[in-house]
Amino acid sequence: MRLTVSMASAVFWGSFLLNLFLHTRGFTEVQQLSDSCYKPMKDHRPSFIKTYPRPHEYVNVSDLPASWDWRNIDGKNYVSVTRNQHIPQNCGSCWAHGLHQHRINIKRKGAWPSAYLSVQNVIDCGGVGSCYGGDHMGVYAYAHERGIPDETCNNYQARNQKCDSFNQCGTCSFFGSLKNITSPNHIISVAGWGITEDGTEYWIVRNSWGEFWVESGWARIVTSAYKGGKGNWYNLAIEHYCAYGDPIVT
């Protein structure tokens, strides 16, 4: 899955997040860094960014609610997961973490799954920063022009890497002939079942190869009823080797 953003809708949100972060953290970890992880790179700022109209110029303050929290709007959470830029090691990548994932969740009205984009891809291929600092405005330009893949395409390493086809997740698939495998060699999770319009039964399964695989990490596999009861020849004998555990909640 690769997501792109509209420059017009993303810039204000990202800048607001950055300023909010810098003004509310106080005397905490952010002040322990010897160098600022925000380093403006004016040459990389696109000329088509919209800087007007600005919200405070057309919104009446009296029309706004007394409080607002994107983590809980009528019981729905619109923000993405909170991450630590310094795991597994120290990296000045706040400019890449303050992305637009929240804005995407808002645009998608909090639909599942939540946006979880690859920060490492931005560091590797965005061309607007590194673990020594960068410019969040360039991130929006990169997302608008190229798109940012899912986290599972290039997971966060907290280090500077080269941009290549592998961490772009565009040409890293290999296809070949399927050998006659007679015993299971992979485990997946079954989360449901269904029937297609032509009457074919299927299992809803989740794989562990990341969200770029098939249907955002999920797939549909035929049941044993397929082809007159020969489905186990086509579904890796998923029904013969099924197991589950019943948790004890205390």
N, C-alpha and C positions, 0 to 999 in steps of 0.2 A: 504494500500500500504506500503510495506516495501522495503527499498532500501539498498543495500550494496555497498561498494566501493573497488576498487583495491588499495592495499597498495602502489603499485609502482607508481600509478598516482596521489595519493592524498597527500602524505606526503610533497612534495616540495611546493605544492599550499598552504597547511595549514600553514606551517612554514613561508612562504612568507607573508601571510596575517597577521600573528601575529606580525612579525617584522615590517611590514609596519605600522600597527596600533600603535605600541609602539613608533615609531620614528616620526610619523607625527602629533600625537595629541597635542604634546607640553604641555603647562601649561593649561590643561583642566581637565575635570572630572576624568580622569584616575589617576591624581596625588593627588586627594583628598581622595583616598582610603588609609586607614591606613595599609592594608596588600595587598601584591601582589596576584592577582587571578590566577597567573601562578605559580604552584608549581610542579617541575619535580618529577615524580615518576618512577625512573629508573627500578624498579623491574617489572613494568607493561609493559615495552616496548618490543614488540615482536621481536624475533630474526630474523624474515624473512623480515624485512624492507629493501628495496633497497635504498642504499645511493649513488649509482653510476649507470650509468654515470650521472654526474651533468650537468645541461644545459649549464653552463658557460664553460664547458670543450669541448663541441662539437658544440656550436652555435657561429657563427661569428657575432660580434656586428654590423659590417657594413651591415649585411643582415637584421637586424631588422628595422622596421619602426621607424620614428622619434617620433611617439606617438602611444599609444595603450590604449584603455579603454574598458574593458569587458562590461560596461554599454551601449556601443553603437558601435557595430561592424556591419557596413553596415546597420544601422537602427535597429538592433536587440539587445535586452538586455539579457545578459546571467547570470546576477547576481540575487541572491534571495533578498527577502525583507529585509530591514535593521531593526533590532530589538533592544530593550533596555533591557539589562540584569537586570536592577534595577527596573523593573515594573512587579508585583505590589509592590515589596519591594526590599531593597538592597540585592544583592546576588553576590558573587564573582565567577561568572560562565563564565568568558570570555573564559576559556579553552574549554567549551562546545559549546559556540556560534561560535567560530572560526572554525566551522565544515568544511564540504566538500560539502555543498549544491551548492556552486558556481561551483565546479568541476563537479558535477552531471549534472547541467544545461549545461555546456560546452560539456560534453560527449554526452548528449541527443540533442545537437545542438539547444538549446533554445526551445525545443518542449514544448507545453502547456500540462499539467499545470506545473508551476515552482515547483521545489523541495522545500518542506516546512516541514522539519523533526522535530521530537520532541526533543527539548533540554532537557526537563524535564525527558524524558526517559533515556537520557544519564546520567543525574545527579543521578537518582534513581537506575539504573541498570548497569551502565557502570563500576562501581568499580574503577574508576580512579580519583575521585574528588568529591567535594561537593560545597556548597555555600561559603566555606572557601578556595577555590582554587583547582586546579587540573592540569593535564597534557594532552595537546591536542594530544600527540602521542598515549596515551592510548585510546583516542576516535577513532582514525583510526583503532586500533586493534579491538575495540569493534564492530565497523561498519563492519569490514571485517569478523569477526567470528560469529557475532550474527545478524547483520542488525539493522537498526534504523527505527521505525515505523513513520508514518505521524504525524504531530503536533496534528491533531484532535483525535488521539488515547490517547494522554496524554498531554494536553495543559500546557503551561508554568506557573508554580506557584511561581518561584523564591524562593524555599525553599527545604530543605533536606527531602526526603520521603523514605519510605521503598520500596523495589522492590517486587512487587507481580504480580499475574496474571492479575489484572485489568489494571495497568499502563504499562504492557507489551503488552496489547491489543491482546492477543493471545487466551484467553479462556473466553472472557467476553460476549459471545453471548448465548442467551437462546432461545430455540425453544419449541413450544407447539401448541395446537390446536387453530384454529381461530374461534372466536365466530361470530355469525350472527350480524354484525354491520350494521345498516340500515341508519345511519346518519354520515356525515363526522366528523372526529375528528382530522384531520391533514391537514396542508397546504404545498403544494410544488409549485415549479416554473416550468412553461413550456417554453422550449427554442427552440423547433423545432419539426419536425415530419419526418417519413420515412416509408419505406416498406421493409420487410424482403424478402429473396430470394423466400420464398414460398407464397408471396403475402399478408402477414399479415401487416395491418397498425398499426403504433405505434406512441405515443407521446414521445419526448425526454424531460425528467424532471430532475430537480435538487432538491435533498433533503437537509435537514439541520442537518444531523447526522454525518457529517465528511467525509473525503475522504476515509476512510477504508471501507465504505459501498458500496456494489455492484460495479459499474463501476467508481471508484474514486469519489464517492458522487453523481453520476448521474445514471439514469436508463431509461429503455424503458417500457412504459405501453401501452397496447393495446387500440385502439380507440373504439368508440361505434359500429363500423362496425364488430367487432370481433364476431364470431359464429353467423353469420346471423343477425346482428343488436342487439345482446344481450351483447355487450361489456361493457355497463355501470354496469353490474352485476360483472364485473371483474376488473374494473379500478377505483373503489371508486367514481364513478359518477363524474369524473374529469371534464367532459364537461358540466355538469348541474350546477356546482358551480364555474364556471370560472369567474374571474374579473381581470381588469387591470386598471392602472392609466396612463394618458398621461402627462408627465412632461412639465412644462413651463420653457423654457430655456431663461434666461435674460442676 
